Amino acid sequence: VEPCCRCSPRCANDSPLTDTAHRTLPCWPAVTDCKGTQFLSQDVWTVAREVDKALQVTHVPREYGKELADAFFALESARTLEGAISDCALGVAVLAANALPQSEARFGIPSAREHYLLYEHLVEKYGHLRNESGFSWNLETHQSYSYPMLLGLRPQKCFGMDIKIFVYETAFSENALSCSQGMFATEVFVHRYLLNSDCRTENPSEADFFFVPVYAACVMTKERKSAADMDIFYKNLVTKELPYFKDHGGQDHIFLWSSETYDFPSWLDYIQDSLFLSVEAKPIECTDFDFFSEETAENFGASCAHCHWCFTHWKDAVIPGFVEKWSVRKMNGLERPHDERKYTACYHGADSDSLAIYKHANTSVRNDLQTFRDRANWSIGYRLARIHDYFERIGECHFCFAPKGLGYWSNRLYEVFFAGCIPVILSDEISLPFDDFLDWPSFSIKWPMAEVGPELADHLEFLVREQGPLVKKMHDAVAKVRCWFDYNSEDPNCSPYLGILRSLEKKKAAMPLSHGRHWDMTATPVRGSPRALAAKKK
């Protein structure tokens, strides 16, 4: 049994490992050699190792993931996976993990689930060998932690809320794995949470709300859909594919906006009474929505402006932007205790000198921050080359600036929480999530944009120098509340989903009941009407 015991400390007593395709995966010897097989060259394992290593510190270009996916699918179609596992089990795990977005896109969710479970089994079975053969395998991608939830393998709870939500299917809510990265991924995670939670109902007659999933930011970026394309899509969706929309004029239908714009240019004519979950409470409205580029930056100021009435606080809700779990874990691991933070304040990001569109978006505050570059014990400048270095730096700072971007919201605000850094919000018109129960002044500072200068710098230095206990208290508060901004939070009492449901619970209580546009005592009562609810209780 000695060769077998290289595979597992318990392999002499193990039953064979079986994947979801019901292939038996015995415990092969030599699973760390990675010399290549007659069907797979050693070069593939070299690429797998380099990608796996790079993913520990930075993002990797998408084409490398596609290359690994092609190698994995080739092994599967040739029925040579078992031989590859016997040569390099952890290499196959890396191929499988990186293949998952392509697996979903090419073959659908069921195949992606099978491939994820194969990856999970390989890591569980052979993970203890990750440091053999002179190489340390990472065995994670930036999204792999979230895949069980996104694939429906991890059921979600409704936190005891008395809320039922019907979730539609739409053409632009597919390929969740491919769309699950970046700050706009709220559109994916909220959808997949609701789809896999016990808040969901498939019976429209008992639904309190109807969620309309659209991965707008993703399809506009990856499929190059224009604003005109999205307008056509949404018009058709609302008028032809939402059968319960007209029952109450769309008032119980939920749309989510993951960026500073509403990606439905004609929204006012079709869904103005619907509920909006949005990262931005003053969205950017443009006469030409396709001017969001560096090449036409000068048109942004001429055609775009913040809309101060598009978001209605009594019916809509602000939600946090998305920070992927890989980043959260990296920042948590790099953050320093209060008394070991050596920088007073930090900011590393773009301004109008490095990004032309910022010249037309009222973001001069970003340029003002660059005037702090020469202050002792401050870290101010443009973006650091490696994301790992940026995470390490903000983990050493007491205060981190979160200035206005194109919108008033900024995903930087949510990032810095996970480094334990106290945010200094420099965006006068920003609206913050969950401010009905989170005490934002206890864990952040909000300073007027027009007054960013020596007075602000002196104030922050005074706090660090003379008010150490207060600053530490704010650091502690940051650590306590950041679970409200973590879409992968496993805390049953603290997650953005709970925050969203609390908001919807209030909307439900305030929702007016209606008998509908027409009625007849001999007809079936309109869904959600007083008569329908009374009949339901009987």
C-alpha positions, 0 to 999 in steps of 0.5 A: 500500500505504500505507493497508494499512501502517497495519495491519501493518509487513509487510502488503505481503508478508502473507498474509491473516489467517484465523480458526478459522471460516475467514473471511479477515480482510484488512488493512483501513485505518482500523482505529483510527477507532472511529466506529461502523458501521451495525450497531454504535454508537460507544457500544459502542466507548466502553464497550469503552474504559472497561472496557479502561481500568478493567481496568488498575487494578481489577476490573470488575462482571460486567455490563459484561463481559456487555454487551460479550459481547452486542455481540460475539455480535450482530456474529458472528450478523449476520456483520458482524464484518469491518466492525467490525474495519475500523472498530475492530480493537482494540475488537473484540479487547476485545469478544472477550476479555471475551466468552470466559466467556460464549462458553464458557457459551453455546456450549461450549469449541470456540466459546470456543477459536475466539473466543480465537484470533480475539482473539489474531490481532487483538492480534498483527495490530493490537497495534502500533496500541494507542497511536494515536487518542489512547487506549492500549488495554490489550487484556487481561482479568484472566484472558486470560493463563490462557485458552490453558491453560484452553482446552487450547491450551497442552499441559502437561508432567508434569515427568518424573514417572512418574504417570498420572491419569485425569480424570473428567467431572462436571456441576459441572466446566464453565464453567472460564473463568467460574470461573477468577477469585478465590482459590478458582480452584485447583479450576479450574486443577488440573483443567484442568492435569491434563486437558491434561497428559501426566500424564493417561491415558484408560485407567483400567487404567493410572491411578495416581490418579483426579481428581474435578473439582468447581467447588464454590466457583464453583457455590455462589457463582454458581449459588447452590447450597446445602450441601444441594444439594452433598451430594445432588450428591456422594452421587450422584456417588460412588455412581453416576458414578465407576465405578472408585471401588469398586475400591480403596474410593476410596483412589486417588481425588482430591478438591480443596477450594479453601476452608476447608470440605469442600463435601460435608457427608457426606464422612465417610460416602462418601470418608473414605479418598480423597486430599484436596488442600486449601488448609486442613488443619483445615477448618471443620465445621458442623452447618448449613453455610449459616450463612456470612453476615453476616446470621447471623454469630452462628450461625457460632460456635454451629454451626461449628468447626475439625476437627483430624482431618478432614485426614490428613497421610499421605494428604492434601496442602496446596496454595496458594490461587490468585492470578490472573496479572493480579494477579501481574504487577501486583504484580511491576511495582510491587514495590520493591527492598529498599533502596527499601521505605519501610514496615516492615510493612503490613496492610490488611484487615477485622477483626471491627469491619468484618466481623461473622462474624470476631467468631465465628472466633477472628480477634481478631488482626486487631483487634490489628493495628489497634493499630499504625496510629500507628507511624511508617513502618507502613501499617496500616488497612482495605482500600484502595479500589483494588486497584492502590493495595493492590498498590503499597503492599505492594510498598513494605513489608518485612513483610506480615501474613497473619492468620487468616481464617475458616479458618487458611489465608489467601490473603493469604499467597500474594498478598504473595509476588508483591509481594516482601513477607516474610509474617508469618504470624499463624495458629497452626494453619495448615499450609503447602504443600510444607513437605517441601522449602520452608524456610519459616523462611528466607522468612517469620516465624510469630508466636504470635497471642496475642502480637501487640503491641509486642514483635512491632512492636519486633522487626520494626523491629529487623530492618529497622534492625539486620539489613538484610542478613538482611532482604534475604536473606529478600526474595531468598528470597521472590522465589526461591520464589514460583513454587511458588505461581503457578498460571501459572508457566512455570518447568519446575522450579518450579510448584504443579503440580510440588509437587502431583505430588511429593506424589502421587509419594510417595502412589503409592510408599506406596499399598498393593496389594490383590487386591480384595474378591473374586478368582477365578483365571479372572476378570480381575484387579482393576485395580491388583492385584499380578496385574494389574500383573504381567500388564501387565509381561508 
